[in-house]
Amino acid sequence: MATTKILGLEITAATASFALSVAGGVGPAFPYTGSAIISGSLTVTGSLNVSAGFTGSLQGTASYAVTASYALNGGGSAAWGGITGTLSTQTDLQTELTAKQNKLILFCTSSVTTVTGSTSETLIASVAIPTTINNAMLRSSFIVRSVTLGAGAPRTRIRIGTVASPTLVQITAATSLGTNAIGSLGMVSMYRTMPVIGGVSGSIKAVAMGSNVNADYGQTAAFDIVSRDFTTQQYLYYTITNTTVAGQTDCYGILVENIQ
């Protein structure tokens, strides 16, 4: 190691050849490619240009900067609009933002799914409920279009179960949280706002789970309560059932929000 001074500051270079040839130092002046340890403070009165970036770390505190706002760590702050770069490359921040977004919107699709040629209950979407959910409201919009009724009224349903990709038997065995019979051609929406208490002894509430109700607002029916262990993964099933093979019902969109 070799020692020299800049403006009275002691600098230690990796080797003597990297030390400044001033104030007792030996070797060539800047630029050099070694390492320097500044034991005091460094004042730069002009500009500092780094073309290739720092390969190690550059750290400072307020006591080493001209003002606290110029310190790299501690005492500094940045104003919105003064930060450049790509958000997605800030992986830690992007992960946090994505996690918060996923807590708000659990599922959203506007893809058209056609159900026809069968009278079996058909799964449109299986939506995972966070196992950490607690004191929340699950708000659901299920929008379909009846294209051909056939001989009877098709139905939309919301069920809850523990299988991510259930079979027909598992679907029909799952607990119903809501159902709506479609009596005419055209667009029909099914809305539910379901209070959830999380944990092992949790519960989910929905209005008139076995009744024909397209929306829970404006209803005088009592809320039904289903007990659930939400520490075990639970899923909401969105299904369509035609009453005749000739019937056709299209799903136009599903939105599930987690509000807590």
C-alpha positions as CSV (number, residue, x, y, z in Angstrom):
1,M,0.0,0.0,0.0
2,A,1.2,3.5,-0.7
3,T,0.0,6.8,0.9
4,T,-0.2,10.3,-0.5
5,K,-2.3,13.4,0.1
6,I,-4.8,15.4,-1.9
7,L,-5.6,18.9,-0.5
8,G,-4.2,17.7,2.8
9,L,-6.3,14.5,2.7
10,E,-4.6,11.1,3.2
11,I,-5.2,8.7,0.4
12,T,-4.1,5.1,0.4
13,A,-3.7,3.4,-3.0
14,A,-3.5,-0.3,-3.7
15,T,0.1,0.0,-4.9
16,A,2.7,2.7,-5.0
17,S,2.3,3.0,-8.7
18,F,-1.3,4.2,-8.2
19,A,-0.5,6.9,-5.7
20,L,-0.4,10.5,-6.7
21,S,3.1,12.1,-7.1
22,V,2.2,15.0,-4.8
23,A,2.8,15.8,-1.1
24,G,5.2,13.0,-0.7
25,G,3.5,10.4,-2.8
26,V,5.2,8.5,-5.6
27,G,4.0,7.2,-9.0
28,P,1.8,8.7,-11.7
29,A,-1.1,11.0,-11.2
30,F,-4.7,10.3,-12.1
31,P,-6.1,8.4,-13.8
32,Y,-5.3,5.1,-12.2
33,T,-7.1,1.8,-11.9
34,G,-6.5,0.7,-8.4
35,S,-8.4,1.4,-5.2
36,A,-8.3,4.4,-3.0
37,I,-9.4,4.8,0.6
38,I,-10.2,8.3,1.8
39,S,-10.0,8.5,5.5
40,G,-11.3,12.1,5.7
41,S,-13.7,14.0,3.5
42,L,-13.4,14.7,-0.3
43,T,-14.5,18.0,-1.8
44,V,-15.0,18.1,-5.6
45,T,-15.4,21.7,-6.8
46,G,-16.0,20.8,-10.4
47,S,-17.9,17.9,-11.9
48,L,-17.2,14.2,-11.4
49,N,-17.7,12.2,-14.6
50,V,-17.8,8.4,-14.5
51,S,-18.2,6.9,-17.9
52,A,-18.0,3.2,-17.1
53,G,-19.9,3.2,-13.8
54,F,-18.7,2.0,-10.4
55,T,-17.7,-1.6,-10.1
56,G,-17.8,-1.6,-6.3
57,S,-19.8,0.5,-4.0
58,L,-19.7,4.3,-3.4
59,Q,-21.1,5.2,0.0
60,G,-21.3,8.5,1.8
61,T,-23.2,10.1,4.7
62,A,-24.3,13.7,5.2
63,S,-21.0,14.6,6.9
64,Y,-19.1,13.7,3.8
65,A,-21.2,15.6,1.3
66,V,-21.5,19.2,0.5
67,T,-25.1,19.1,1.7
68,A,-27.2,16.2,3.1
69,S,-29.1,15.9,-0.1
70,Y,-25.9,14.9,-1.9
71,A,-25.1,12.0,0.3
72,L,-25.7,8.5,-1.2
73,N,-26.9,6.9,2.0
74,G,-28.3,8.7,5.0
75,G,-29.6,12.2,5.3
76,G,-30.5,12.5,1.6
77,S,-33.8,12.7,-0.3
78,A,-35.0,12.7,-3.8
79,A,-37.9,14.6,-5.4
80,W,-40.4,12.8,-7.6
81,G,-39.5,13.5,-11.2
82,G,-35.8,13.6,-10.4
83,I,-35.4,9.8,-10.5
84,T,-34.7,8.2,-13.8
85,G,-34.6,4.6,-14.9
86,T,-37.0,1.7,-15.5
87,L,-39.3,0.6,-12.7
88,S,-39.2,-3.1,-13.7
89,T,-35.4,-3.2,-13.2
90,Q,-35.8,-2.2,-9.6
91,T,-36.8,-5.7,-8.7
92,D,-37.3,-5.2,-5.0
93,L,-39.7,-2.3,-5.5
94,Q,-41.5,-4.0,-8.4
95,T,-42.0,-7.1,-6.3
96,E,-43.6,-5.0,-3.5
97,L,-45.8,-3.1,-5.9
98,T,-46.9,-6.3,-7.6
99,A,-47.7,-7.9,-4.3
100,K,-49.9,-5.0,-3.3
101,Q,-51.7,-5.1,-6.7
102,N,-52.4,-8.8,-6.4
103,K,-54.0,-8.1,-3.0
104,L,-56.4,-5.7,-4.7
105,I,-57.3,-7.6,-7.9
106,L,-57.3,-11.3,-7.5
107,F,-58.6,-12.1,-11.0
108,C,-59.7,-10.2,-14.1
109,T,-60.5,-11.4,-17.6
110,S,-62.5,-10.1,-20.6
111,S,-61.9,-13.0,-22.8
112,V,-65.1,-14.5,-24.3
113,T,-65.8,-18.1,-23.3
114,T,-68.6,-19.9,-25.1
115,V,-70.5,-22.7,-23.4
116,T,-72.7,-24.8,-25.6
117,G,-73.4,-28.4,-26.6
118,S,-73.7,-29.6,-23.0
119,T,-75.9,-29.4,-20.0
120,S,-73.1,-30.1,-17.5
121,E,-72.0,-27.3,-15.2
122,T,-68.9,-25.8,-16.9
123,L,-66.1,-24.2,-15.1
124,I,-65.1,-20.7,-16.5
125,A,-62.6,-19.7,-13.9
126,S,-61.0,-20.9,-10.7
127,V,-59.8,-18.0,-8.6
128,A,-57.4,-18.5,-5.6
129,I,-58.2,-16.6,-2.4
130,P,-55.1,-15.5,-0.5
131,T,-54.5,-17.7,2.6
132,T,-53.6,-14.4,4.4
133,I,-57.0,-12.9,3.8
134,N,-58.7,-11.4,6.9
135,N,-61.4,-8.8,7.6
136,A,-61.9,-8.3,3.9
137,M,-64.6,-7.9,1.3
138,L,-64.5,-10.1,-1.9
139,R,-66.3,-8.2,-4.6
140,S,-67.2,-10.2,-7.6
141,S,-68.6,-9.3,-11.1
142,F,-69.6,-12.2,-13.4
143,I,-70.9,-10.9,-16.8
144,V,-72.5,-13.3,-19.3
145,R,-74.6,-13.1,-22.5
146,S,-77.4,-15.5,-23.3
147,V,-77.2,-16.2,-27.0
148,T,-79.6,-19.2,-27.2
149,L,-81.9,-20.2,-24.3
150,G,-83.1,-23.5,-25.6
151,A,-86.0,-25.0,-23.5
152,G,-85.0,-23.6,-20.1
153,A,-83.1,-20.9,-18.3
154,P,-79.3,-21.3,-18.1
155,R,-77.6,-20.5,-14.8
156,T,-74.5,-18.8,-13.6
157,R,-73.0,-19.9,-10.2
158,I,-70.2,-19.0,-7.8
159,R,-68.9,-21.8,-5.7
160,I,-66.1,-22.2,-3.2
161,G,-63.8,-25.3,-3.0
162,T,-60.3,-26.4,-2.3
163,V,-59.2,-27.8,-5.7
164,A,-57.4,-25.5,-8.2
165,S,-58.7,-27.4,-11.3
166,P,-61.7,-29.3,-10.1
167,T,-63.5,-32.1,-12.0
168,L,-67.2,-31.9,-12.7
169,V,-67.9,-34.0,-9.6
170,Q,-65.8,-31.7,-7.5
171,I,-67.5,-28.6,-8.9
172,T,-71.0,-29.8,-8.2
173,A,-70.0,-30.9,-4.7
174,A,-68.5,-27.5,-3.9
175,T,-70.5,-25.1,-1.8
176,S,-72.6,-22.6,-3.7
177,L,-72.2,-19.0,-2.8
178,G,-74.6,-17.6,-5.3
179,T,-76.7,-18.5,-8.4
180,N,-78.7,-16.7,-11.0
181,A,-81.1,-18.0,-13.6
182,I,-81.1,-16.3,-17.0
183,G,-84.7,-15.9,-18.2
184,S,-84.2,-13.9,-21.5
185,L,-81.6,-13.3,-24.2
186,G,-79.0,-10.7,-23.8
187,M,-76.4,-9.5,-21.3
188,V,-76.8,-10.6,-17.6
189,S,-74.6,-9.6,-14.7
190,M,-74.1,-11.4,-11.4
191,Y,-72.7,-9.2,-8.6
192,R,-71.7,-10.3,-5.1
193,T,-70.0,-8.6,-2.2
194,M,-68.8,-11.2,0.2
195,P,-67.4,-10.4,3.7
196,V,-64.6,-12.7,4.7
197,I,-63.1,-13.5,8.1
198,G,-59.8,-15.3,7.7
199,G,-57.8,-17.8,9.7
200,V,-58.5,-21.4,10.7
201,S,-62.0,-20.6,12.0
202,G,-62.9,-18.3,9.2
203,S,-66.1,-17.6,7.3
204,I,-67.4,-16.1,4.1
205,K,-70.9,-14.5,3.8
206,A,-73.1,-14.1,0.8
207,V,-76.7,-13.1,0.3
208,A,-79.3,-15.9,-0.4
209,M,-76.8,-18.5,-1.6
210,G,-79.4,-20.9,-2.9
211,S,-81.8,-18.3,-4.3
212,N,-82.0,-16.8,-7.8
213,V,-80.4,-13.4,-7.3
214,N,-78.4,-11.5,-9.9
215,A,-77.1,-8.8,-7.4
216,D,-76.9,-8.5,-3.7
217,Y,-77.5,-4.7,-3.4
218,G,-81.0,-3.8,-2.7
219,Q,-81.8,-7.3,-1.3
220,T,-83.6,-7.8,1.9
221,A,-82.6,-11.5,2.2
222,A,-80.3,-12.4,5.0
223,F,-76.7,-13.3,4.4
224,D,-75.8,-16.9,4.5
225,I,-72.6,-17.9,6.3
226,V,-70.1,-20.6,5.2
227,S,-67.4,-21.7,7.6
228,R,-63.9,-22.1,6.1
229,D,-60.3,-22.6,7.0
230,F,-58.7,-19.9,5.0
231,T,-55.2,-21.0,6.0
232,T,-55.9,-23.9,3.6
233,Q,-56.0,-22.7,0.0
234,Q,-59.6,-21.9,-1.1
235,Y,-60.9,-21.2,-4.6
236,L,-63.9,-19.4,-6.1
237,Y,-65.4,-21.3,-9.0
238,Y,-67.3,-19.4,-11.7
239,T,-69.6,-21.7,-13.7
240,I,-72.3,-21.7,-16.4
241,T,-74.9,-24.4,-16.9
242,N,-77.1,-24.6,-19.9
243,T,-80.4,-26.5,-19.6
244,T,-80.4,-27.9,-23.1
245,V,-77.6,-29.0,-25.5
246,A,-78.8,-26.4,-28.0
247,G,-78.4,-23.6,-25.5
248,Q,-75.5,-21.1,-25.7
249,T,-74.2,-18.8,-23.0
250,D,-71.1,-16.7,-23.4
251,C,-69.0,-15.4,-20.5
252,Y,-67.9,-11.9,-21.3
253,G,-65.8,-11.2,-18.2
254,I,-65.0,-11.9,-14.6
255,L,-63.6,-9.5,-12.0
256,V,-62.7,-10.4,-8.4
257,E,-61.4,-7.8,-6.0
258,N,-60.0,-8.2,-2.6
259,I,-60.8,-5.1,-0.5
260,Q,-59.2,-4.9,3.0
